Amino acid sequence: MLNKSYICSLLVVVLCSCSGTKYVSDGEFLLDKVDMKVEGQGDGLNIGELESRIRQRGNSRWFSAVKIPLATYSLSGRDTTKWINRVLRSMGEPPVIYDSAATERTLRELRSELANEGYLKSAVEAKVKVKHKKVDVSYVVTPGEPYYINNVEYVVADSAISRLLCFEDSANWGIKPRSRFSVERLDAERRRIADILGSRGFYKFNKDYITFVADTLPGQRTVDLTLVLRPYPAGGGAGVGHPQYRIRSVNFYDGTTGGSVTHLRRHVLRNNTFIEPGAYYSSRDLQKTYSHFGRLQAVKYTNISFNEIPDSLLLDCNIQLSANKPSTISFQPEGTNTAGNLGAAASLTYRNRNLFRGSEVFSVELRGAFEAIRGLEGYNNENFEEYSVETSLTFPRFIAPFLSRNFVRRTTATSEVSFLYDLQNRPEYHRRVLSVAWRYKWNDANHHDRYQIDLIDLNYVFMPWISDKFRQDYLEDESSRNAILRYNYEDLFIMRFGLGYSYNNGRYAIKANVETAGNVLGLGAKAFGFPKNGQGQYKLFNIAYAQYVKGDFDFTRYIQFAYDNTLVWHFRLGIAYPYGNSTILPFEKRYFSGGANSVRGWGVRELGPGSYTGRDGNIDFINQTGDMKLDINMEYRAHLFWKLNGALFVDAGNIWTLRDYDDQPGGQFSFGSFWKQIAVAYGFGLRLNFDYFILRFDFGMKAINPAFEGRDHYPIIRPDLGRDFTFHFAVGLPF
């Protein structure tokens, strides 16, 4: 390992020592560093927009530090007929030659952007430093004091539009006196007025009919604004009122054949069309119609056009819909590796995108998996086999009583019913899972919010066979009375209800989920006197049902401080509490820590709960679960070269139990000591980004290990690669 580390270090030194000016000709300069500094006032400045105006940047740096791509390119020789030189050049990045014209263009655009943001007396200069054959450029921005709007006047030549917008009342103005002057604010007002008129029948109106006149007074930082809405041009240059159009008819055509639409029922077409005969033309209704048809799986393309009726203010709306391929079949093989047991799996999926000519999506997935199990002593020579069938039917609308047609039409929603049967055979036991669910999903078309309701989710888990050895060693042995283990190898019925919410605007993302199970059954058990088992649990159809409440909150913040570097913060908190008919959570609902999406210094289900230390490797996957989970992650992501990205990360977190279980000593959560049990890991990762999917390789090291005390509690001081190193392979980003 020392030799490998020495070789890696030597390679980095060689790359860093390569001359970046090897391919810089005489009279040219390598653009080494580019930065921007803001001096003086600058409150409210859009720094990100200013930085985007920089027209020439230096060579990319790995993690904003080292120019490895340039060094790789510089390693190549000048003879491009040799394959090694071609490979190094394709992997690397040629030197960026300083261009003074790009600097002058950047200065002009920075001054223009500052003026657009209301800093009319700003100053921008470029400080260029030359050292040997390298150039550093620093843009110094002095914005000065911003300008504010003093008086606002609206001049509308069209009396009908003036009455419609009620500009006589200043409460309807989009621009207010004493607000800060900016071109973006003016353009937003133009778009606002154009949107209102475009939704009130003014088919030919656009924001170019609106202009502004701005006057400034010497010695003052104020602007007098006049908004001018010009009339519609007529013959001879005279202006008339803007025409207001109504819809005469709405017609549907097949985009392929040109005939009538046959692959969708008539009421499906009407429910997704917001353009109504007799109503005024509306650009908003046009966009809603595009949006609703665009989400139908049975529709491939949508094209909407309007024809003017001569000598009238009427429009014919023509909607062309191209049908999507109705059915698809896909096959997906995969390799598996569970705790060192290698195996293979494959799935075959059939999907129908238009089952009842209403764009209903029906799918059937058949899956099979096999793993060769090793190291199980005392069991028959058997392997793991799994077979499952999952079907679902999704409707592109709400399917529920007592909902108004208007509510159903304006909400982008889906209703889904699903069925799953899963058969698992292991040497220790056989498990069967039967699941039926009905859920709703919808989102707000004008925002980034998404919602989900799992109205009903029924899960029946039953164990038709358990081997005698497994039963004697773990389920019935008096010396190992593991309550958690026993509970998860009994037949169980779960009837749950869940709510979910998510938000993502590209800068931060929020996910929140709440679910509860067994409450309706609990009321029925007491009202109708359900029988009880030996542990005092109520039974339904001779099966104990689970009762719990569970909540999860997930927050991610994305900070892009360079054009190819992003810092990501992630926080997750989850709590579940069994009560009533349950003292232990079902295994599928318990939390685990470690793995590719958690604290990456540990493998899956190797961390926690609390300071718990595993004692029996055969059943620790059960004991290393909990009722509460905390994850805090920080990851620095950077583009390296080609399709390769890199990441540096620090992870912290753990799981805990809310009750004190004998088989999980040190695992119960306590406000006074939980912070001492937070595990910390660090490491780096490589990602291959193929656009459609990302292959991720993470290399994690333990920094603080709550399972040990003394010197071993801080492996960051004296790391042991055999004990503290963990490798993860996954598809997709961790958060």
Secondary structure, 3 states (H helix, E strand, C coil): CHHHHHHHHHHHHHHHHCCCCCCCCCCCCEEEEEEEEECCCCCCCCHHHHHCCCCCCCCCCECCCECHHHHHHHCCCCCCCCHHHHHHHHHCCCCCECCHHHHHHHHHHHHHHHHHCCCCCCEEEEEEEEECCEEEEEEEEECCCCCEEEEEEEEECCHHHHHHHCCCCHHHCCCCCCCECCHHHHHHHHHHHHHHHHCCCCCCCCHHHEEEEEEECCCCCEEEEEEEECCEECHHHCEECCCCCEEEEEEEEECCCCCCCCCCCHHHHHHCCCCCCCCECCHHHHHHHHHHHHCCCCEEEEEEEEEECCCCCEEEEEEEEEECCCEEEEEEEEEEEECCEEEEEEEEEEEECCCCCCCCEEEEEEEEEEECCCCCCCCCCCCEEEEEEEEEEEECCCCCCCCCHHHHHHCEEEEEEEEEEEEEECCCEEEEEEEEEEEEEEECCCCCEEEEEEEEEEEEEEEEEECHHHHHHHHCCHHHCCHHHHHCCCCEEEEEEEEEEEEECCCEEEEEEEEEECHHHHHHHHHHCCCECCCCCEEECCEEECCEEEEEEEEEEEEEEECCEEEEEEEEEEEEEECCCCCCCCHHHCECECCCCCCCCCCCCCECCCCCCCCCCCCHHHHCCECEEEEEEEEEEEEEECCEEEEEEEEEEEEEECCCCCCCCCCECCCCCHHHHCEEEEEEEEEEECCCCEEEEEEEEEEECCCCCHHHHCCCCCCCHHHHEEEEEEECCCC
